[in-house]
Amino acid sequence: MLKTALFAAILTLASVAHAQDKAKAAPAAPAAKAAPAAAAAPAAKAAEIDINSASEAELRTLTGIGEARAAAIIKGRPYKRKDELVQKKILTQGVYDGVKDKIIARQKA
């Protein structure tokens, strides 16, 4: 009987210690944490790459755009629309589909 009581006491202490360790390890989630994520969405829109003015290095940050495709994009400038990259056979449709939401073709004023 003493063994059972001792075992129960050890289990209780272990559970309490585990709960305390878990509480210390878990960072407190601030309520304002969701606001920066919502604010990041408009910033992503502003981060689009202009195919009419981007450097080769900037173009190469896009998935599927390497040195040769970046050079071909620069050589084919200016573009009226971003889908001209496919029409001029600079990008395949698959590569274009992967980057079309990340690029724009701004026109000079």
C-alpha positions as CSV (number, residue, x, y, z in Angstrom):
1,M,0.0,0.0,0.0
2,L,2.9,2.3,0.8
3,K,4.4,1.6,-2.6
4,T,1.1,2.5,-4.4
5,A,0.9,5.8,-2.5
6,L,4.5,6.6,-3.2
7,F,4.1,5.7,-6.9
8,A,1.0,7.9,-7.1
9,A,2.8,10.8,-5.5
10,I,5.8,10.5,-7.9
11,L,3.4,10.4,-10.9
12,T,1.6,13.6,-9.6
13,L,4.9,15.4,-9.1
14,A,6.1,14.3,-12.6
15,S,2.9,15.6,-14.2
16,V,3.2,18.9,-12.5
17,A,6.8,19.3,-13.4
18,H,6.0,18.4,-17.0
19,A,3.2,20.9,-17.2
20,Q,5.5,23.7,-15.8
21,D,8.2,22.8,-18.3
22,K,5.7,22.9,-21.1
23,A,4.4,26.3,-20.0
24,K,7.9,27.8,-19.8
25,A,8.8,26.4,-23.3
26,A,5.7,27.7,-25.1
27,P,6.1,31.4,-26.0
28,A,3.2,33.6,-25.3
29,A,1.3,34.4,-28.6
30,P,0.6,38.1,-28.7
31,A,-2.9,39.1,-29.9
32,A,-1.4,41.5,-32.4
33,K,0.6,38.8,-34.1
34,A,-2.1,38.4,-36.8
35,A,-2.0,42.0,-37.9
36,P,1.5,41.9,-39.4
37,A,0.6,38.9,-41.5
38,A,-2.4,40.8,-42.9
39,A,-0.3,43.8,-43.6
40,A,2.2,41.6,-45.4
41,A,-0.3,40.8,-48.2
42,P,-0.2,44.2,-49.8
43,A,3.6,44.3,-49.5
44,A,3.8,41.1,-51.6
45,K,1.9,42.9,-54.3
46,A,4.4,45.7,-54.3
47,A,7.2,43.2,-54.6
48,E,6.3,42.2,-58.2
49,I,9.2,42.3,-60.6
50,D,8.9,44.6,-63.6
51,I,10.1,42.7,-66.7
52,N,10.8,46.0,-68.5
53,S,13.3,47.3,-65.9
54,A,14.5,44.4,-63.7
55,S,18.1,43.4,-63.6
56,E,19.3,40.0,-64.6
57,A,19.8,39.2,-60.9
58,E,16.3,40.2,-60.0
59,L,14.8,38.1,-62.9
60,R,16.8,35.1,-61.7
61,T,15.1,35.1,-58.4
62,L,12.0,33.9,-60.1
63,T,11.4,30.1,-60.2
64,G,12.4,28.7,-63.6
65,I,14.3,31.8,-64.7
66,G,18.0,31.1,-65.0
67,E,20.8,33.1,-66.7
68,A,19.8,32.3,-70.3
69,R,16.1,33.1,-69.8
70,A,16.9,36.3,-67.8
71,A,19.2,37.5,-70.7
72,A,16.4,36.6,-73.2
73,I,13.9,38.6,-71.2
74,I,16.2,41.6,-71.2
75,K,17.0,41.3,-74.9
76,G,13.3,41.2,-75.8
77,R,12.3,44.4,-74.1
78,P,10.1,46.4,-74.1
79,Y,7.0,44.4,-73.3
80,K,3.4,45.8,-73.5
81,R,2.0,42.8,-71.6
82,K,3.7,40.2,-69.4
83,D,2.1,37.3,-71.5
84,E,4.4,38.4,-74.4
85,L,7.1,36.3,-72.7
86,V,5.2,33.2,-73.9
87,Q,4.1,34.7,-77.3
88,K,7.7,35.6,-78.1
89,K,8.8,32.1,-76.9
90,I,11.0,33.4,-74.2
91,L,9.2,31.4,-71.5
92,T,7.3,28.1,-71.8
93,Q,3.7,28.2,-70.7
94,G,4.6,26.2,-67.6
95,V,7.3,28.5,-66.4
96,Y,5.1,31.5,-67.2
97,D,2.2,30.0,-65.1
98,G,4.6,29.8,-62.2
99,V,5.8,33.4,-62.4
100,K,2.9,35.3,-63.8
101,D,1.6,36.5,-60.4
102,K,5.1,37.7,-59.5
103,I,5.8,39.9,-62.6
104,I,4.4,43.0,-64.2
105,A,5.2,44.9,-67.5
106,R,5.1,48.6,-66.6
107,Q,4.9,51.1,-69.4
108,K,7.1,54.2,-69.5
109,A,5.1,57.4,-69.2
